[in-house]
């Protein structure tokens, strides 16, 4: 039994989510191979080869995969995947874009966002916005799976010495083209990888008041997130959204400020190690999952908290 894992990367560095995906692959068992599809991505392949538990790294280095367009990557991954029992990818934007296409090309069902491996063919995944966990068994010859990173501790990024092998195949499908991108730059850590996250909700009232959270986050070395309500209201951009339709986070400390705690939001952060909630409504659902709760006006509580820090 061999497992093929699609590497998450930017052509320069291996994405942290890949390490969580490899942890799931190790629990399934068998030889683990990693596919790095990109352009001028030798550094990524070398980093993947050093990851503990990886037996082989397959490199598809071509301008066709420069921006990892799913229409181009999926056929390559599906063709290579025919020789494996499992094909895995992180449940990120990239993984969710590529893996369903792979499953369709292989004519198998996909198992999405697993959080636990019970055996080589049985997995657990959240349903109903995380309020229930379904145990799913697949009889497919090739199991196509996305992995929710918060469900698995990352494997060590060093300690391995896998062989690196170039693979050919894949061509421009001509179905899509990369036009451009605008990357948000911040000194703060990435939301999904941060150990501390400070999030604001509708209670922040407007986008300017998020400055209070930015100041607090800078003192804590934290990332800043938001509820869907805050994003929909235009307070902050949607790449800050935490929740079922946003980013899934599981930091060591999650501070929810002015967030009521709708099911959609809780699905994205309830696996956090410690949850602190600040809300003036003592009946807010967020207090049901919070380890520590403060009932009060956030515009009074935040300045006091910053002074205490």
C-alpha positions as CSV (number, residue, x, y, z in Angstrom):
1,X,0.0,0.0,0.0
2,X,1.4,3.4,-1.0
3,X,0.1,6.9,-0.5
4,X,0.5,9.9,-2.7
5,X,0.4,13.3,-1.0
6,X,0.0,16.6,-3.0
7,X,2.4,19.2,-1.6
8,X,1.1,22.6,-0.8
9,X,3.7,25.2,-1.8
10,X,4.5,28.5,-3.4
11,X,7.4,27.3,-5.6
12,X,9.8,28.5,-2.9
13,X,8.8,26.9,0.4
14,X,6.8,23.8,1.5
15,X,3.4,24.8,3.0
16,X,2.9,24.0,6.7
17,X,-0.4,22.2,5.9
18,X,1.5,19.5,4.0
19,X,3.1,18.4,7.3
20,X,-0.4,17.9,8.8
21,X,-1.5,16.0,5.8
22,X,1.6,13.8,6.0
23,X,0.7,13.0,9.7
24,X,-2.6,11.6,8.4
25,X,-0.8,9.6,5.8
26,X,1.5,8.1,8.4
27,X,-1.5,7.0,10.4
28,X,-3.0,5.3,7.4
29,X,0.3,3.4,6.9
30,X,2.4,2.4,4.0
31,X,5.0,4.1,1.8
32,X,4.5,7.8,1.5
33,X,5.3,9.7,-1.7
34,X,4.9,13.4,-2.1
35,X,4.1,15.1,-5.4
36,X,5.6,18.6,-5.9
37,X,4.0,20.2,-9.0
38,X,5.3,23.6,-9.8
39,X,7.8,25.6,-11.7
40,X,11.4,26.2,-10.5
41,X,10.4,24.3,-7.4
42,X,13.6,22.5,-6.5
43,X,13.8,24.0,-3.1
44,X,10.3,22.7,-2.3
45,X,11.3,19.2,-3.4
46,X,14.4,19.3,-1.2
47,X,12.4,20.4,1.8
48,X,9.8,17.7,1.2
49,X,12.6,15.1,1.0
50,X,13.8,16.1,4.4
51,X,10.4,15.5,6.1
52,X,10.3,12.5,8.4
53,X,8.5,9.5,7.0
54,X,8.6,10.5,3.3
55,X,9.9,7.7,1.1
56,X,10.0,9.5,-2.2
57,X,9.4,12.9,-3.7
58,X,8.0,13.2,-7.2
59,X,8.8,16.5,-9.0
60,X,6.8,17.8,-11.9
61,X,8.7,21.0,-12.7
62,X,7.1,22.8,-15.6
63,X,5.8,26.2,-16.6
64,X,2.5,24.4,-16.9
65,X,2.3,24.1,-13.1
66,X,3.8,27.5,-12.3
67,X,0.6,28.7,-10.6
68,X,-0.8,25.2,-9.9
69,X,-4.0,25.7,-11.8
70,X,-6.3,22.8,-10.8
71,X,-7.3,22.2,-14.5
72,X,-3.6,21.3,-15.1
73,X,-2.6,19.7,-11.8
74,X,-5.6,17.4,-11.5
75,X,-5.0,15.3,-14.6
76,X,-1.3,14.8,-13.6
77,X,-2.3,13.8,-10.1
78,X,-5.0,11.5,-11.3
79,X,-2.7,9.7,-13.7
80,X,0.0,9.2,-11.0
81,X,-2.7,8.3,-8.5
82,X,-3.6,5.2,-10.4
83,X,-0.6,3.5,-8.9
84,X,-1.5,4.3,-5.3
85,X,-4.1,3.2,-2.7
86,X,-4.6,6.7,-1.3
87,X,-4.3,10.2,-2.7
88,X,-4.2,12.9,-0.1
89,X,-4.1,16.7,0.0
90,X,-4.7,19.4,2.7
91,X,-8.2,20.7,2.9
92,X,-7.0,24.2,1.9
93,X,-8.1,26.3,-1.0
94,X,-5.7,24.4,-3.3
95,X,-6.6,21.0,-2.0
96,X,-10.3,21.6,-2.3
97,X,-9.8,22.9,-5.8
98,X,-7.8,20.0,-7.1
99,X,-8.9,16.8,-5.2
100,X,-12.6,16.8,-6.4
101,X,-11.4,16.9,-10.0
102,X,-9.0,14.0,-9.3
103,X,-11.8,12.0,-7.7
104,X,-14.0,12.6,-10.8
105,X,-11.2,11.6,-13.2
106,X,-10.6,8.4,-11.2
107,X,-14.4,7.8,-10.9
108,X,-14.3,7.4,-7.2
109,X,-16.0,9.2,-4.3
110,X,-14.0,11.8,-2.3
111,X,-13.8,11.8,1.5
112,X,-13.6,15.4,2.6
113,X,-11.8,17.0,5.6
114,X,-11.0,14.0,7.7
115,X,-10.0,14.7,11.3
116,X,-9.2,11.1,12.4
117,X,-7.9,7.9,10.8
118,X,-9.5,4.7,12.2
119,X,-8.0,2.4,9.6
120,X,-6.8,2.4,6.0
121,X,-10.4,2.5,4.8
122,X,-12.3,4.2,7.7
123,X,-12.1,7.8,8.6
124,X,-13.9,10.4,10.7
125,X,-15.0,13.8,9.4
126,X,-17.2,16.6,10.8
127,X,-20.7,17.2,9.5
128,X,-23.5,19.7,10.4
129,X,-20.9,22.5,10.9
130,X,-18.9,20.3,13.2
131,X,-21.8,19.5,15.5
132,X,-21.5,15.8,14.7
133,X,-18.7,13.5,13.6
134,X,-19.4,11.0,10.8
135,X,-17.4,7.7,10.5
136,X,-17.0,7.0,6.8
137,X,-15.8,3.7,5.3
138,X,-14.8,3.6,1.7
139,X,-14.5,0.6,-0.6
140,X,-13.0,2.6,-3.4
141,X,-9.9,1.1,-5.0
142,X,-8.2,4.5,-4.7
143,X,-9.2,6.6,-1.8
144,X,-9.1,10.4,-2.5
145,X,-9.0,12.3,0.7
146,X,-8.7,15.9,1.9
147,X,-7.2,16.4,5.4
148,X,-8.3,19.0,7.9
149,X,-5.0,20.2,9.3
150,X,-6.3,21.0,12.7
151,X,-7.1,17.4,13.3
152,X,-3.5,16.2,13.0
153,X,-0.3,17.3,14.6
154,X,2.3,18.2,12.0
155,X,5.2,15.8,11.4
156,X,8.8,16.8,11.9
157,X,10.1,18.9,9.0
158,X,13.5,17.3,9.3
159,X,14.9,13.8,9.8
160,X,14.1,12.3,6.4
161,X,16.2,11.6,3.4
162,X,13.8,10.7,0.6
163,X,14.8,10.1,-3.0
164,X,13.8,12.8,-5.4
165,X,12.5,11.7,-8.8
166,X,11.4,13.8,-11.8
167,X,8.1,12.9,-13.4
168,X,6.8,13.9,-16.8
169,X,3.3,14.3,-18.0
170,X,0.7,16.9,-17.7
171,X,0.0,19.7,-20.2
172,X,-1.8,22.9,-20.3
173,X,-5.5,22.0,-20.5
174,X,-6.3,25.4,-22.0
175,X,-9.3,25.7,-19.7
176,X,-8.0,28.5,-17.5
177,X,-5.2,31.0,-17.4
178,X,-3.4,32.8,-14.6
179,X,-4.1,36.5,-14.9
180,X,-2.7,38.0,-11.7
181,X,-2.8,38.1,-8.0
182,X,-2.9,40.6,-5.1
183,X,-1.2,39.4,-2.0
184,X,-2.0,40.9,1.3
185,X,1.2,41.5,3.2
186,X,1.4,41.6,7.0
187,X,4.0,41.5,9.7
188,X,1.6,39.3,11.7
189,X,1.7,35.5,11.5
190,X,-0.5,33.6,9.0
191,X,-4.0,33.1,10.4
192,X,-4.1,29.3,10.0
193,X,-0.6,28.8,11.5
194,X,-0.7,31.3,14.3
195,X,-0.4,30.1,17.9
196,X,-2.6,33.0,19.1
197,X,-5.6,34.4,17.2
198,X,-7.6,37.5,18.0
199,X,-11.0,37.7,16.2
200,X,-13.6,40.4,16.0
201,X,-17.3,40.2,15.1
202,X,-20.3,42.4,14.4
203,X,-19.8,43.9,17.9
204,X,-16.8,45.8,16.6
205,X,-19.4,48.0,14.9
206,X,-17.1,49.1,12.1
207,X,-13.8,48.4,10.4
208,X,-12.0,51.3,12.1
209,X,-12.5,49.7,15.5
210,X,-10.6,46.7,14.4
211,X,-7.5,48.8,15.1
212,X,-8.1,47.9,18.8
213,X,-7.6,44.2,17.8
214,X,-4.6,45.0,15.7
215,X,-2.9,46.7,18.7
216,X,-3.7,43.8,20.9
217,X,-2.6,41.2,18.3
218,X,0.8,43.0,17.9
219,X,1.4,42.8,21.7
220,X,0.5,39.1,21.7
221,X,2.3,38.2,18.4
222,X,-1.1,37.1,17.2
223,X,-3.0,36.9,13.9
224,X,-6.2,38.7,13.5
225,X,-9.4,37.0,12.3
226,X,-13.1,37.9,11.9
227,X,-16.5,36.4,11.9
228,X,-18.5,36.1,8.8
229,X,-20.9,38.8,10.0
230,X,-17.9,41.2,10.3
231,X,-16.7,40.3,6.8
232,X,-20.2,40.5,5.2
233,X,-20.6,43.9,6.8
234,X,-17.5,45.1,5.1
235,X,-15.4,45.7,8.2
236,X,-12.5,43.6,7.0
237,X,-11.5,41.6,3.9
238,X,-12.8,38.0,3.5
239,X,-9.3,36.4,3.8
240,X,-9.6,37.1,7.6
241,X,-12.8,35.1,7.9
242,X,-12.8,32.2,10.4
243,X,-15.5,29.7,10.2
244,X,-17.1,26.9,8.2
245,X,-16.9,28.9,5.0
246,X,-13.7,30.6,6.0
247,X,-10.5,29.4,7.6
248,X,-10.3,26.6,10.1
249,X,-8.0,27.5,13.0
250,X,-6.9,25.7,16.1
251,X,-4.4,28.0,17.9
252,X,-3.2,27.6,21.5
253,X,-5.2,30.7,22.4
254,X,-8.3,32.1,20.6
255,X,-9.7,35.4,21.7
256,X,-13.2,36.2,20.4
257,X,-14.2,39.8,20.7
258,X,-17.7,40.9,20.0
259,X,-18.6,37.6,18.4
260,X,-21.9,36.0,19.3
261,X,-20.8,32.5,18.4
262,X,-23.0,31.3,15.5
263,X,-22.6,27.7,14.5
264,X,-20.8,28.7,11.3
265,X,-18.1,30.5,13.3
266,X,-17.7,27.9,16.0
267,X,-17.1,25.3,13.3
268,X,-13.9,27.1,12.4
269,X,-12.4,27.7,15.9
270,X,-13.8,25.4,18.5
271,X,-10.7,23.1,18.4
272,X,-8.6,25.9,19.8
273,X,-6.8,24.9,23.0
274,X,-8.0,27.8,25.1
275,X,-10.9,30.1,24.1
276,X,-11.5,33.5,25.6
277,X,-14.7,35.4,24.9
278,X,-15.5,39.0,25.4
279,X,-19.1,40.0,24.8
280,X,-21.7,42.2,26.5
281,X,-24.5,39.6,26.0
282,X,-24.1,37.0,28.7
283,X,-26.5,34.7,26.7
284,X,-24.2,34.7,23.6
285,X,-23.5,31.1,22.4
286,X,-19.8,31.8,22.4
287,X,-19.7,31.5,26.1
288,X,-20.8,27.8,25.8
289,X,-17.5,26.9,24.2
290,X,-15.3,29.5,26.0
291,X,-12.8,28.4,28.7
292,X,-12.8,32.0,30.0
293,X,-15.6,34.6,29.4
294,X,-15.9,38.3,30.2
295,X,-19.3,39.9,30.0
296,X,-18.8,43.5,29.3
297,X,-18.3,46.3,26.8
298,X,-15.4,45.4,24.6
299,X,-14.6,49.1,24.1
300,X,-13.8,49.3,27.8
301,X,-12.4,45.8,28.2
302,X,-9.8,45.9,25.3
303,X,-8.0,49.1,26.5
304,X,-7.8,47.6,30.0
305,X,-6.5,44.3,28.7
306,X,-3.8,46.1,26.6
307,X,-2.7,48.1,29.7
308,X,-2.4,44.9,31.7
309,X,-0.2,43.4,29.0
